[in-house]
């Protein structure tokens, strides 16, 4: 219905403009009213000439309407693509860290330092479940190791995550590793979250900067 209204509007505008332009063209017969013209079987009266102009205008208007219709359909097609992309990006969860690793405690009996990172759902749709996977390594780990079936990877189910909801994930580091300046500390972390029968993920690899006592991100990726 909206397309039909646009087409009629464009057609009327084209006809009005062309009619106004042709109104300034003198019609045959204005300067030969006293001249006898042999009859040739053709209608040379002002009304006949006007009908000819109207037919020409209608033909040009039809061409203009076809062009405008093509442009309108093309614009609607591009708008549909943009709307689909906005829907896919907007109406889904986006789970990722909202903070860096922070030290929250030290267990002297277990000889472990406790760190935590905050996760947040930045999207407008809840995630049905979030599975956290992490590994601590003295060398730079590869991304693939987080999905490998190995005992070195720690897994923990964080449960569902609503929009703008935050949860903390804890990391435990051995005190001997922390106290040894010659040992590098890398933490590889990956979050897999599900929604609408599909899944996405966010991964990151961080390295401990002993001078500043912080973790610096070395790699990040989305899946």
Secondary structure, DSSP 4 states (H G I P E B T S, - for coil): -HHHHHHHHHHHHHHHHHHHHHTTSPPTTSS-TTS-----SS--SHHHHHHHHHHHHHHHHHHHHHHHHHHHHHHHHHHHHHHHHHHHHHSS--EEESS--EEEEEETTTTEEEEEEEEEE-SSS-EEEEEEEEEEESS---GGGGGS--TTSEEEEEEEE-TT-EEEEEEEEEHHHHH-TTS--EEEEEEEEEETTEEEEEEEEEEEETTTTEEEEEEEEE-
